Amino acid sequence: MAKSTGGSRKLLWLMGIVVILSSSAAAAALYMVFDQRNDGAQAQSQIQEEVVAERVAPIFVTIEPFTVNLADDQYGTRLLYAGMTLKVADQHTREVLTEHMPQVRSRLLMLFSGQQARELTGPEGKRTLAEEVLATLDAPMTENQPELAIDDVLFTEFIVQ
């Protein structure tokens, strides 16, 4: 009986050591998995912070409102009172437009004076007019002028009478 007790003790000790080593290995593996998830979350958090840090404020150029006679229609002479803001991509475009504001306003007055009132009253007419404004301002105002980066035309005031 003494022999079987000694052998079973060794087996019991061996099983205990195997259980302890297995538990330690499992704990180490779980730690590594959860640590990688935290590193991934931290990396994603850092990427989101960089995206927020790279957010750039939009640049706008305001064009003072003006009144222009529209082309005559069945109701006679009609007026357009329009104010707008241009959304531009960079400071250079803003500077060029500001420096040449009299030329910009002149081009816009010429464009608007050829419009029909009935075409401007609907949303589609305003979208078409915005596209025409972009095309009108696309032409260089001086020699060797770099291309202007105008992103959008925003009508801030628009009354057809």
DSSP file (Angstrom, degrees, kcal/mol; ACC not computed):
  #  RESIDUE AA STRUCTURE BP1 BP2  ACC     N-H-->O    O-->H-N    N-H-->O    O-->H-N    TCO  KAPPA ALPHA  PHI   PSI    X-CA   Y-CA   Z-CA
    1    1 A M     >        0   0    0      0, 0.0     4,-1.5     0, 0.0     5,-0.1   0.000 360.0 360.0 360.0 -28.8    0.0    0.0    0.0
    2    2 A A  H  >  +     0   0    0      1,-0.2     4,-1.9     2,-0.2     5,-0.2   0.856 360.0  54.4 -66.4 -34.6    2.9    2.4    0.6
    3    3 A K  H  > S+     0   0    0      1,-0.2     4,-2.1     2,-0.2    -1,-0.2   0.919 106.6  49.1 -67.7 -41.8    4.0    2.0   -3.0
    4    4 A S  H  > S+     0   0    0      1,-0.2     4,-2.0     2,-0.2    -1,-0.2   0.837 109.7  53.0 -68.9 -29.8    0.6    3.0   -4.4
    5    5 A T  H  X S+     0   0    0     -4,-1.5     4,-1.9     2,-0.2    -1,-0.2   0.893 109.1  48.6 -70.5 -40.7    0.5    6.1   -2.1
    6    6 A G  H  X S+     0   0    0     -4,-1.9     4,-1.9     2,-0.2    -2,-0.2   0.898 113.6  46.9 -66.5 -40.3    3.9    7.3   -3.2
    7    7 A G  H  X S+     0   0    0     -4,-2.1     4,-2.1     1,-0.2    -2,-0.2   0.886 112.3  49.0 -69.4 -38.2    3.0    6.9   -6.9
    8    8 A S  H  X S+     0   0    0     -4,-2.0     4,-2.4    -5,-0.2    -1,-0.2   0.834 108.7  54.5 -72.3 -29.6   -0.4    8.5   -6.6
    9    9 A R  H  X S+     0   0    0     -4,-1.9     4,-3.0     2,-0.2     5,-0.2   0.919 108.8  47.8 -66.0 -42.8    1.3   11.5   -4.7
   10   10 A K  H  X S+     0   0    0     -4,-1.9     4,-2.7     2,-0.2    -2,-0.2   0.919 113.1  48.2 -63.1 -42.1    3.7   12.0   -7.6
   11   11 A L  H  X S+     0   0    0     -4,-2.1     4,-2.5     2,-0.2    -1,-0.2   0.900 111.9  50.0 -64.4 -40.4    0.8   11.8  -10.0
   12   12 A L  H  X S+     0   0    0     -4,-2.4     4,-2.4     2,-0.2    -2,-0.2   0.925 112.5  46.5 -63.9 -45.3   -1.2   14.3   -7.9
   13   13 A W  H  X S+     0   0    0     -4,-3.0     4,-2.5     2,-0.2    -2,-0.2   0.916 112.6  50.6 -61.7 -43.2    1.8   16.7   -7.7
   14   14 A L  H  X S+     0   0    0     -4,-2.7     4,-2.2    -5,-0.2    -2,-0.2   0.906 111.2  47.6 -62.5 -42.7    2.4   16.4  -11.5
   15   15 A M  H  X S+     0   0    0     -4,-2.5     4,-2.5     2,-0.2    -1,-0.2   0.893 111.0  51.9 -65.8 -39.9   -1.3   17.1  -12.2
   16   16 A G  H  X S+     0   0    0     -4,-2.4     4,-2.5     2,-0.2    -2,-0.2   0.915 110.5  47.7 -61.7 -43.4   -1.2   20.1   -9.9
   17   17 A I  H  X S+     0   0    0     -4,-2.5     4,-2.7     2,-0.2    -2,-0.2   0.902 111.9  50.1 -65.1 -40.7    1.8   21.5  -11.6
   18   18 A V  H  X S+     0   0    0     -4,-2.2     4,-2.6     2,-0.2    -2,-0.2   0.908 111.6  48.6 -63.5 -42.0    0.2   20.9  -15.1
   19   19 A V  H  X S+     0   0    0     -4,-2.5     4,-2.6     2,-0.2    -2,-0.2   0.917 112.7  47.8 -64.1 -43.8   -3.0   22.7  -13.9
   20   20 A I  H  X S+     0   0    0     -4,-2.5     4,-2.3     2,-0.2    -2,-0.2   0.924 114.1  46.2 -64.5 -44.4   -1.0   25.6  -12.5
   21   21 A L  H  X S+     0   0    0     -4,-2.7     4,-2.5     2,-0.2    -2,-0.2   0.902 113.5  49.3 -64.8 -40.9    1.1   25.9  -15.7
   22   22 A S  H  X S+     0   0    0     -4,-2.6     4,-2.6     2,-0.2    -2,-0.2   0.921 111.9  48.5 -64.0 -43.4   -2.0   25.7  -17.9
   23   23 A S  H  X S+     0   0    0     -4,-2.6     4,-2.6     2,-0.2    -2,-0.2   0.911 111.9  49.4 -63.0 -42.0   -3.8   28.3  -15.9
   24   24 A S  H  X S+     0   0    0     -4,-2.3     4,-2.5     2,-0.2    -2,-0.2   0.918 111.6  48.6 -63.3 -43.2   -0.8   30.6  -16.1
   25   25 A A  H  X S+     0   0    0     -4,-2.5     4,-2.3     2,-0.2    -2,-0.2   0.908 112.3  48.8 -64.0 -41.3   -0.5   30.2  -19.8
   26   26 A A  H  X S+     0   0    0     -4,-2.6     4,-2.6     2,-0.2    -2,-0.2   0.911 111.6  49.4 -64.6 -42.2   -4.2   30.9  -20.2
   27   27 A A  H  X S+     0   0    0     -4,-2.6     4,-2.3     2,-0.2    -2,-0.2   0.907 111.3  49.2 -63.6 -41.3   -4.0   34.0  -18.1
   28   28 A A  H  X S+     0   0    0     -4,-2.5     4,-2.2     2,-0.2    -2,-0.2   0.904 111.4  49.6 -64.3 -40.8   -1.0   35.2  -20.1
   29   29 A A  H  X S+     0   0    0     -4,-2.3     4,-2.3     2,-0.2    -2,-0.2   0.924 111.6  48.3 -64.8 -44.3   -2.8   34.6  -23.4
   30   30 A L  H  X S+     0   0    0     -4,-2.6     4,-2.6     1,-0.2     5,-0.3   0.904 110.4  52.1 -62.3 -40.7   -5.9   36.5  -22.1
   31   31 A Y  H  X S+     0   0    0     -4,-2.3     4,-2.4     1,-0.2    -1,-0.2   0.926 110.4  48.0 -60.5 -44.6   -3.8   39.4  -20.9
   32   32 A M  H  X S+     0   0    0     -4,-2.2     4,-2.0     2,-0.2    -2,-0.2   0.904 112.0  49.4 -65.4 -40.3   -2.1   39.6  -24.3
   33   33 A V  H  X S+     0   0    0     -4,-2.3     4,-1.9     2,-0.2    -2,-0.2   0.945 115.0  43.1 -63.8 -48.8   -5.5   39.5  -26.2
   34   34 A F  H  X S+     0   0    0     -4,-2.6     4,-2.1     1,-0.2    -2,-0.2   0.856 111.9  54.4 -67.7 -33.7   -7.0   42.2  -24.0
   35   35 A D  H  X S+     0   0    0     -4,-2.4     4,-2.3    -5,-0.3    -1,-0.2   0.890 107.5  50.4 -66.2 -38.5   -3.8   44.3  -24.1
   36   36 A Q  H  X S+     0   0    0     -4,-2.0     4,-2.5     2,-0.2    -2,-0.2   0.887 108.6  52.6 -66.1 -38.6   -3.9   44.2  -28.0
   37   37 A R  H  X S+     0   0    0     -4,-1.9     4,-2.5     2,-0.2    -2,-0.2   0.918 110.3  47.7 -62.7 -41.6   -7.6   45.3  -28.0
   38   38 A N  H  X S+     0   0    0     -4,-2.1     4,-2.7     2,-0.2    -2,-0.2   0.898 110.8  50.9 -66.0 -39.9   -6.7   48.3  -25.7
   39   39 A D  H  X S+     0   0    0     -4,-2.3     4,-2.6     2,-0.2    -1,-0.2   0.910 111.2  49.2 -62.8 -40.3   -3.7   49.2  -28.0
   40   40 A G  H  X S+     0   0    0     -4,-2.5     4,-2.5     2,-0.2    -2,-0.2   0.903 111.6  48.3 -63.9 -41.8   -6.1   49.1  -31.0
   41   41 A A  H  X S+     0   0    0     -4,-2.5     4,-2.4     2,-0.2    -2,-0.2   0.897 112.6  48.8 -65.7 -39.8   -8.6   51.3  -29.2
   42   42 A Q  H  X S+     0   0    0     -4,-2.7     4,-2.3     2,-0.2    -2,-0.2   0.903 111.8  49.0 -66.4 -40.3   -5.9   53.7  -28.2
   43   43 A A  H  X S+     0   0    0     -4,-2.6     4,-2.1     2,-0.2    -2,-0.2   0.913 112.4  47.9 -65.1 -41.5   -4.6   53.8  -31.8
   44   44 A Q  H  X S+     0   0    0     -4,-2.5     4,-2.4     2,-0.2    -2,-0.2   0.894 110.9  51.7 -65.5 -39.0   -8.1   54.4  -33.1
   45   45 A S  H  X S+     0   0    0     -4,-2.4     4,-2.2     1,-0.2    -2,-0.2   0.900 109.4  49.8 -62.6 -41.6   -8.6   57.1  -30.6
   46   46 A Q  H  X S+     0   0    0     -4,-2.3     4,-2.1     2,-0.2    -2,-0.2   0.891 109.8  51.0 -65.2 -39.3   -5.3   58.8  -31.7
   47   47 A I  H  X S+     0   0    0     -4,-2.1     4,-2.2     2,-0.2    -2,-0.2   0.922 110.2  49.5 -64.0 -43.6   -6.4   58.6  -35.3
   48   48 A Q  H  X S+     0   0    0     -4,-2.4     4,-2.3     1,-0.2    -2,-0.2   0.892 109.8  51.3 -62.3 -39.5   -9.8   60.2  -34.5
   49   49 A E  H  X S+     0   0    0     -4,-2.2     4,-2.4     1,-0.2    -1,-0.2   0.892 109.7  50.2 -64.4 -38.8   -8.0   63.0  -32.5
   50   50 A E  H  X S+     0   0    0     -4,-2.1     4,-1.9     2,-0.2    -2,-0.2   0.894 109.3  51.0 -66.0 -39.4   -5.7   63.6  -35.6
   51   51 A V  H  < S+     0   0    0     -4,-2.2     4,-0.5     2,-0.2    -2,-0.2   0.921 112.4  46.4 -63.3 -43.0   -8.7   63.8  -37.8
   52   52 A V  H >< S+     0   0    0     -4,-2.3     3,-1.0     1,-0.2    -2,-0.2   0.896 111.6  51.8 -65.3 -39.3  -10.4   66.3  -35.5
   53   53 A A  H 3< S+     0   0    0     -4,-2.4    -1,-0.2     1,-0.2    -2,-0.2   0.817 106.5  54.3 -67.1 -29.7   -7.1   68.3  -35.3
   54   54 A E  T 3< S+     0   0    0     -4,-1.9    -1,-0.2    -5,-0.1    -2,-0.2   0.525  77.7 122.7 -82.9  -5.0   -6.8   68.5  -39.1
   55   55 A R    <   -     0   0    0     -3,-1.0     2,-0.4    -4,-0.5    -3,-0.0  -0.372  50.6-154.9 -59.9 128.1  -10.3   70.0  -39.4
   56   56 A V        -     0   0    0     -2,-0.1     3,-0.1     3,-0.0    -2,-0.1  -0.899  15.1-118.0-112.3 134.7   -9.9   73.3  -41.3
   57   57 A A        -     0   0    0     -2,-0.4     2,-0.0     1,-0.1     0, 0.0  -0.431  38.1-106.2 -67.5 141.2  -12.4   76.1  -40.9
   58   58 A P        -     0   0    0      0, 0.0     2,-0.5     0, 0.0    -1,-0.1  -0.316  27.3-133.0 -67.7 153.6  -14.1   77.1  -44.2
   59   59 A I  E     -A   88   0A   0     29,-0.8    29,-2.6    -3,-0.1     2,-0.3  -0.942  25.2-172.6-111.9 125.9  -13.0   80.2  -46.0
   60   60 A F  E     -A   87   0A   0     -2,-0.5     2,-0.5    27,-0.2    27,-0.2  -0.898  17.1-157.8-120.6 147.5  -15.7   82.6  -47.2
   61   61 A V  E     -A   86   0A   0     25,-2.5    25,-3.1    -2,-0.3     2,-0.4  -0.984  19.2-147.1-121.8 117.3  -15.7   85.7  -49.3
   62   62 A T  E     -A   85   0A   0     -2,-0.5     2,-0.6    23,-0.2    23,-0.2  -0.696   5.5-158.6 -88.5 132.6  -18.7   87.9  -48.9
   63   63 A I  E     -A   84   0A   0     21,-2.9    21,-1.3    -2,-0.4     3,-0.1  -0.954  27.5-118.6-109.2 120.6  -20.0   89.9  -51.8
   64   64 A E  E     -     0   0A   0     -2,-0.6    18,-0.1    19,-0.1    20,-0.0  -0.201  37.8 -95.4 -57.3 145.7  -22.1   92.8  -50.7
   65   65 A P  E     -     0   0A   0      0, 0.0     2,-0.3     0, 0.0    18,-0.3  -0.268  47.7-177.7 -62.5 148.5  -25.8   92.8  -51.8
   66   66 A F  E     -A   82   0A   0     16,-2.4    16,-2.6    -3,-0.1     2,-0.4  -0.968  22.5-128.7-144.8 161.8  -26.6   94.7  -55.0
   67   67 A T  E     +A   81   0A   0     -2,-0.3     2,-0.4    14,-0.2    14,-0.2  -0.923  27.2 177.6-114.1 136.0  -29.7   95.5  -57.1
   68   68 A V  E     -A   80   0A   0     12,-2.5    12,-2.5    -2,-0.4     2,-0.4  -0.994  31.3-116.2-139.5 144.2  -29.8   94.9  -60.8
   69   69 A N  E     -A   79   0A   0     -2,-0.4    10,-0.2    10,-0.2     2,-0.1  -0.634  33.6-143.6 -74.9 131.8  -32.5   95.3  -63.5
   70   70 A L        -     0   0    0      8,-3.2     8,-0.4    -2,-0.4    46,-0.2  -0.456  35.0 -75.6 -88.7 168.5  -33.4   92.0  -65.1
   71   71 A A        -     0   0    0     44,-2.2    46,-0.5    41,-0.3    -1,-0.1  -0.375  62.0 -96.5 -62.0 142.0  -34.2   91.5  -68.7
   72   72 A D        +     0   0    0      5,-0.1     2,-0.2    44,-0.1     5,-0.2  -0.273  49.9 173.1 -61.5 143.8  -37.7   92.8  -69.5
   73   73 A D  B >   -C   76   0B   0      3,-1.6     3,-2.0    -3,-0.1    -1,-0.1  -0.620  54.3 -64.4-133.3-163.1  -40.6   90.2  -69.6
   74   74 A Q  T 3  S+     0   0    0      1,-0.3     3,-0.1    -2,-0.2    -2,-0.1   0.693 132.8  52.6 -63.6 -18.3  -44.4   90.4  -69.9
   75   75 A Y  T 3  S-     0   0    0      1,-0.4    -1,-0.3     0, 0.0     2,-0.3   0.392 112.5-120.2 -97.0   2.5  -44.6   92.3  -66.6
   76   76 A G  B <   +C   73   0B   0     -3,-2.0    -3,-1.6     2,-0.0    -1,-0.4  -0.667  68.8   2.8  96.0-151.7  -42.1   95.0  -67.7
   77   77 A T        -     0   0    0     -2,-0.3     2,-0.3    -5,-0.2    -6,-0.1  -0.554  68.0-169.1 -76.7 132.5  -38.9   95.8  -65.9
   78   78 A R        -     0   0    0     -8,-0.4    -8,-3.2    -2,-0.3     2,-0.3  -0.861   9.5-138.3-120.2 156.2  -38.1   93.5  -62.9
   79   79 A L  E     -A   69   0A   0     -2,-0.3    82,-2.7   -10,-0.2     2,-0.5  -0.851   4.8-156.2-116.4 149.6  -35.5   93.8  -60.2
   80   80 A L  E     -AB  68 160A   0    -12,-2.5   -12,-2.5    -2,-0.3     2,-0.6  -0.993   3.4-168.3-123.2 125.0  -33.1   91.4  -58.6
   81   81 A Y  E     +AB  67 159A   0     78,-3.1    78,-2.7    -2,-0.5     2,-0.4  -0.962  23.2 171.6-109.3 115.7  -31.7   92.1  -55.1
   82   82 A A  E     +AB  66 158A   0    -16,-2.6   -16,-2.4    -2,-0.6     2,-0.4  -0.984  21.6 179.1-135.4 136.7  -29.0   89.6  -54.4
   83   83 A G  E     + B   0 157A   0     74,-2.4    74,-2.0    -2,-0.4    73,-1.9  -0.981  19.0 175.1-126.3 143.1  -26.4   89.0  -51.8
   84   84 A M  E     -AB  63 155A   0    -21,-1.3   -21,-2.9    -2,-0.4     2,-0.4  -0.970  24.3-148.2-148.5 163.2  -24.0   86.1  -51.9
   85   85 A T  E     -AB  62 154A   0     69,-2.8    69,-3.0    -2,-0.3     2,-0.5  -0.994  16.5-143.3-130.9 137.0  -21.0   84.5  -50.3
   86   86 A L  E     -AB  61 153A   0    -25,-3.1   -25,-2.5    -2,-0.4     2,-0.6  -0.876   7.6-145.5-102.7 131.1  -18.4   82.4  -52.1
   87   87 A K  E     -AB  60 152A   0     65,-2.6    64,-2.7    -2,-0.5    65,-1.6  -0.862  26.0-171.4 -93.5 120.4  -16.9   79.4  -50.4
   88   88 A V  E     -AB  59 150A   0    -29,-2.6   -29,-0.8    -2,-0.6    62,-0.2  -0.760  27.9-134.9-116.2 160.2  -13.3   79.1  -51.4
   89   89 A A  S    S+     0   0    0     60,-2.6     2,-0.3    -2,-0.3    61,-0.1   0.725  79.9  16.0 -86.6 -23.2  -10.7   76.4  -50.9
   90   90 A D  S  > S-     0   0    0     59,-0.4     4,-1.5     1,-0.1    59,-0.1  -0.949  72.2-108.2-150.3 167.0   -7.7   78.5  -49.9
   91   91 A Q  H  > S+     0   0    0     -2,-0.3     4,-2.7     1,-0.2     5,-0.2   0.836 112.8  61.8 -64.8 -34.5   -6.4   81.9  -48.7
   92   92 A H  H  > S+     0   0    0      1,-0.2     4,-2.5     2,-0.2    -1,-0.2   0.930 104.3  47.4 -60.5 -45.6   -4.9   82.7  -52.1
   93   93 A T  H  > S+     0   0    0      1,-0.2     4,-2.5     2,-0.2    -1,-0.2   0.906 111.4  51.9 -62.2 -41.0   -8.3   82.6  -53.8
   94   94 A R  H  X S+     0   0    0     -4,-1.5     4,-2.4     1,-0.2    -2,-0.2   0.923 110.2  48.3 -61.0 -44.4   -9.8   84.7  -51.1
   95   95 A E  H  X S+     0   0    0     -4,-2.7     4,-2.7     2,-0.2    -2,-0.2   0.915 111.5  49.1 -63.9 -43.7   -7.0   87.3  -51.6
   96   96 A V  H  X S+     0   0    0     -4,-2.5     4,-1.9     1,-0.2    -2,-0.2   0.934 113.3  46.7 -62.8 -45.6   -7.4   87.4  -55.4
   97   97 A L  H  < S+     0   0    0     -4,-2.5     7,-0.2     1,-0.2    -1,-0.2   0.901 113.7  48.4 -64.0 -40.3  -11.2   87.8  -55.2
   98   98 A T  H >< S+     0   0    0     -4,-2.4     3,-1.2    -5,-0.2    -2,-0.2   0.912 111.6  49.6 -66.3 -42.3  -10.9   90.5  -52.5
   99   99 A E  H 3< S+     0   0    0     -4,-2.7    -1,-0.2     1,-0.3    -2,-0.2   0.845 118.9  38.7 -63.7 -33.7   -8.3   92.5  -54.5
  100  100 A H  T >X S+     0   0    0     -4,-1.9     4,-2.3    -5,-0.2     3,-0.5   0.003  76.1 128.9-107.1  27.5  -10.4   92.3  -57.7
  101  101 A M  H <> S+     0   0    0     -3,-1.2     4,-2.9     1,-0.2     5,-0.2   0.850  70.8  54.7 -56.6 -39.9  -13.8   92.8  -56.0
  102  102 A P  H 3> S+     0   0    0      0, 0.0     4,-2.1     0, 0.0    -1,-0.2   0.917 111.8  45.6 -59.8 -39.2  -14.9   95.7  -58.4
  103  103 A Q  H <> S+     0   0    0     -3,-0.5     4,-2.4     2,-0.2    -2,-0.2   0.890 112.3  51.2 -67.7 -39.9  -14.2   93.4  -61.3
  104  104 A V  H  X S+     0   0    0     -4,-2.3     4,-2.2    -7,-0.2    -1,-0.2   0.944 111.7  46.6 -61.8 -49.0  -16.0   90.5  -59.6
  105  105 A R  H  X S+     0   0    0     -4,-2.9     4,-2.6     1,-0.2    -2,-0.2   0.887 111.2  52.4 -62.3 -39.3  -19.1   92.7  -59.0
  106  106 A S  H  X S+     0   0    0     -4,-2.1     4,-2.3    -5,-0.2    -1,-0.2   0.933 109.5  48.4 -62.8 -45.8  -19.0   94.0  -62.5
  107  107 A R  H  X S+     0   0    0     -4,-2.4     4,-2.2     1,-0.2    -1,-0.2   0.907 113.1  48.3 -60.6 -41.3  -19.0   90.5  -64.0
  108  108 A L  H  X S+     0   0    0     -4,-2.2     4,-3.0     2,-0.2     5,-0.2   0.897 109.4  51.8 -68.6 -39.5  -21.9   89.5  -61.7
  109  109 A L  H  X S+     0   0    0     -4,-2.6     4,-2.2     2,-0.2    -1,-0.2   0.906 110.8  48.9 -62.8 -40.3  -23.9   92.5  -62.6
  110  110 A M  H  X S+     0   0    0     -4,-2.3     4,-0.7     2,-0.2    -2,-0.2   0.914 113.4  47.1 -64.3 -42.3  -23.5   91.8  -66.3
  111  111 A L  H >< S+     0   0    0     -4,-2.2     3,-0.9    -5,-0.2    -2,-0.2   0.945 114.8  45.3 -63.9 -48.5  -24.5   88.1  -65.7
  112  112 A F  H >< S+     0   0    0     -4,-3.0     3,-1.8     1,-0.2   -41,-0.3   0.844 103.3  63.1 -67.8 -34.2  -27.5   89.0  -63.6
  113  113 A S  H 3< S+     0   0    0     -4,-2.2    -1,-0.2     1,-0.3    -2,-0.2   0.727 100.4  54.6 -67.0 -18.7  -28.8   91.7  -65.9
  114  114 A G  T << S+     0   0    0     -3,-0.9    -1,-0.3    -4,-0.7    -2,-0.2   0.395  89.3 104.4 -92.0   3.7  -29.3   89.2  -68.7
  115  115 A Q    <   -     0   0    0     -3,-1.8   -44,-2.2    -4,-0.1     2,-0.4  -0.500  68.7-126.6 -87.1 153.8  -31.5   86.8  -66.6
  116  116 A Q    >>  -     0   0    0    -46,-0.2     4,-1.0    -2,-0.2     3,-0.7  -0.822  15.0-134.3 -96.1 138.0  -35.3   86.4  -66.8
  117  117 A A  H >> S+     0   0    0    -46,-0.5     4,-0.9    -2,-0.4     3,-0.8   0.889 103.9  56.3 -59.8 -42.1  -37.2   86.8  -63.6
  118  118 A R  H 34 S+     0   0    0      1,-0.3     4,-0.3     2,-0.2    -1,-0.2   0.784 105.2  53.1 -65.2 -25.5  -39.4   83.7  -64.2
  119  119 A E  H <4 S+     0   0    0     -3,-0.7     3,-0.3     1,-0.2    -1,-0.3   0.763 108.4  50.1 -78.1 -24.6  -36.2   81.6  -64.5
  120  120 A L  H << S+     0   0    0     -4,-1.0    -2,-0.2    -3,-0.8    -1,-0.2   0.610  90.9  76.1 -90.2 -12.6  -34.8   82.8  -61.2
  121  121 A T  S  < S+     0   0    0     -4,-0.9    -1,-0.2    -3,-0.2    -2,-0.1   0.751  86.0  67.6 -77.1 -22.8  -37.8   82.2  -58.9
  122  122 A G  S  > S-     0   0    0     -4,-0.3     4,-1.6    -3,-0.3     5,-0.2  -0.530  89.5-112.6 -95.0 164.0  -37.5   78.4  -58.6
  123  123 A P  H  > S+     0   0    0      0, 0.0     4,-2.2     0, 0.0     5,-0.2   0.874 116.9  54.2 -61.1 -38.1  -34.8   76.4  -56.9
  124  124 A E  H  > S+     0   0    0      1,-0.2     4,-2.5     2,-0.2     5,-0.2   0.890 105.8  53.4 -65.4 -37.7  -33.5   75.0  -60.2
  125  125 A G  H  > S+     0   0    0      1,-0.2     4,-2.3     2,-0.2    -1,-0.2   0.880 108.9  49.0 -62.7 -38.6  -33.1   78.5  -61.6
  126  126 A K  H  X S+     0   0    0     -4,-1.6     4,-2.4     2,-0.2    -2,-0.2   0.892 110.7  50.2 -68.5 -39.5  -31.0   79.5  -58.5
  127  127 A R  H  X S+     0   0    0     -4,-2.2     4,-2.0     2,-0.2    -2,-0.2   0.920 111.7  48.3 -63.7 -42.4  -28.8   76.4  -59.0
  128  128 A T  H  X S+     0   0    0     -4,-2.5     4,-2.1     1,-0.2    -2,-0.2   0.911 110.9  50.8 -63.3 -41.9  -28.3   77.2  -62.6
  129  129 A L  H  X S+     0   0    0     -4,-2.3     4,-2.3     1,-0.2    -1,-0.2   0.895 107.3  53.5 -62.7 -40.2  -27.4   80.8  -61.7
  130  130 A A  H  X S+     0   0    0     -4,-2.4     4,-2.1     1,-0.2    -1,-0.2   0.902 108.7  49.7 -61.6 -40.8  -24.9   79.5  -59.2
  131  131 A E  H  X S+     0   0    0     -4,-2.0     4,-2.2     1,-0.2    -1,-0.2   0.892 110.3  50.4 -64.3 -39.2  -23.2   77.4  -61.9
  132  132 A E  H  X S+     0   0    0     -4,-2.1     4,-2.5     2,-0.2    -2,-0.2   0.865 107.4  54.1 -66.7 -35.9  -23.1   80.4  -64.2
  133  133 A V  H  X S+     0   0    0     -4,-2.3     4,-2.3     2,-0.2    -2,-0.2   0.933 108.4  49.3 -62.6 -45.2  -21.5   82.5  -61.4
  134  134 A L  H  X S+     0   0    0     -4,-2.1     4,-0.8     1,-0.2    -2,-0.2   0.917 112.6  47.4 -59.7 -43.4  -18.8   79.9  -61.0
  135  135 A A  H  X S+     0   0    0     -4,-2.2     4,-0.6     1,-0.2     3,-0.4   0.886 111.3  51.6 -65.9 -38.1  -18.2   79.9  -64.8
  136  136 A T  H >< S+     0   0    0     -4,-2.5     3,-0.6     1,-0.2    -2,-0.2   0.891 113.1  43.6 -65.7 -40.2  -18.1   83.7  -64.9
  137  137 A L  H 3< S+     0   0    0     -4,-2.3    -1,-0.2     1,-0.2    -2,-0.2   0.547  97.3  76.9 -84.3  -6.3  -15.6   83.9  -62.1
  138  138 A D  H 3< S+     0   0    0     -4,-0.8    10,-0.3    -3,-0.4    -1,-0.2   0.798  73.9  91.9 -72.4 -28.5  -13.5   81.1  -63.6
  139  139 A A  S << S-     0   0    0     -4,-0.6    -3,-0.0    -3,-0.6     0, 0.0  -0.456  92.0-101.6 -67.7 137.4  -12.0   83.4  -66.2
  140  140 A P        -     0   0    0      0, 0.0    -1,-0.1     0, 0.0     3,-0.1  -0.248  23.0-158.2 -61.0 146.1   -8.8   85.1  -65.1
  141  141 A M  S    S+     0   0    0      1,-0.1     2,-0.3    -4,-0.1    -2,-0.0   0.633  77.0  19.2 -98.6 -19.1   -9.0   88.7  -64.0
  142  142 A T  S >  S-     0   0    0      0, 0.0     3,-1.1     0, 0.0    -1,-0.1  -0.918  95.9 -80.9-141.2 167.8   -5.3   89.5  -64.6
  143  143 A E  T 3  S+     0   0    0     -2,-0.3    -2,-0.1     1,-0.2     0, 0.0  -0.416 111.9  12.5 -68.8 148.1   -2.5   88.0  -66.6
  144  144 A N  T 3  S+     0   0    0      1,-0.2    -1,-0.2    -2,-0.1     0, 0.0   0.748  86.0 159.8  57.8  28.2   -0.7   85.0  -65.1
  145  145 A Q    <   -     0   0    0     -3,-1.1    -1,-0.2     1,-0.1     3,-0.1  -0.676  39.8-124.7 -80.8 128.1   -3.4   84.5  -62.5
  146  146 A P        -     0   0    0      0, 0.0     2,-0.1     0, 0.0    -1,-0.1  -0.284  42.8 -79.7 -65.3 160.1   -3.4   81.0  -61.0
  147  147 A E        -     0   0    0      1,-0.1     2,-0.2    -7,-0.1    -8,-0.1  -0.358  47.4-124.5 -63.7 136.6   -6.6   79.1  -61.2
  148  148 A L        -     0   0    0    -10,-0.3     2,-0.8   -11,-0.1    -1,-0.1  -0.593  10.4-143.0 -83.3 144.6   -9.1   80.2  -58.5
  149  149 A A        +     0   0    0     -2,-0.2   -60,-2.6   -59,-0.1     2,-0.6  -0.741  29.6 166.7-110.4  81.7  -10.6   77.5  -56.2
  150  150 A I  E     -B   88   0A   0     -2,-0.8   -62,-0.3   -62,-0.2     3,-0.1  -0.874  10.3-178.6 -98.4 119.4  -14.2   78.4  -55.7
  151  151 A D  E     -     0   0A   0    -64,-2.7     2,-0.3    -2,-0.6   -63,-0.2   0.838  59.2  -2.0 -87.5 -35.8  -16.1   75.5  -54.1
  152  152 A D  E     -B   87   0A   0    -65,-1.6   -65,-2.6     2,-0.0     2,-0.5  -0.998  51.4-134.4-158.3 153.6  -19.6   76.9  -53.8
  153  153 A V  E     -B   86   0A   0     -2,-0.3     2,-0.6   -67,-0.2   -67,-0.2  -0.971  24.5-167.4-112.2 121.7  -21.9   79.9  -54.4
  154  154 A L  E     -B   85   0A   0    -69,-3.0   -69,-2.8    -2,-0.5     2,-0.7  -0.942  12.3-147.1-114.9 116.7  -24.2   80.6  -51.4
  155  155 A F  E     +B   84   0A   0     -2,-0.6   -71,-0.3   -71,-0.2     3,-0.1  -0.727  20.2 174.7 -81.9 118.5  -27.0   83.1  -52.0
  156  156 A T  E    S+     0   0A   0    -73,-1.9     2,-0.3    -2,-0.7   -72,-0.2   0.694  73.0  20.6 -97.0 -23.2  -27.6   84.9  -48.7
  157  157 A E  E     +B   83   0A   0    -74,-2.0   -74,-2.4     2,-0.0    -1,-0.3  -0.990  66.5 167.0-143.5 138.0  -30.2   87.3  -50.0
  158  158 A F  E     +B   82   0A   0     -2,-0.3     2,-0.4   -76,-0.2   -76,-0.2  -0.766   3.0 162.5-159.0 105.1  -32.3   86.8  -53.1
  159  159 A I  E     -B   81   0A   0    -78,-2.7   -78,-3.1    -2,-0.3     2,-0.5  -0.991  16.0-166.2-129.6 126.2  -35.4   88.9  -54.0
  160  160 A V  E      B   80   0A   0     -2,-0.4   -80,-0.2   -80,-0.2    -2,-0.0  -0.960 360.0 360.0-109.9 124.5  -37.0   89.1  -57.4
  161  161 A Q              0   0    0    -82,-2.7   -81,-0.2    -2,-0.5    -1,-0.1   0.344 360.0 360.0-123.8 360.0  -39.5   92.0  -57.7
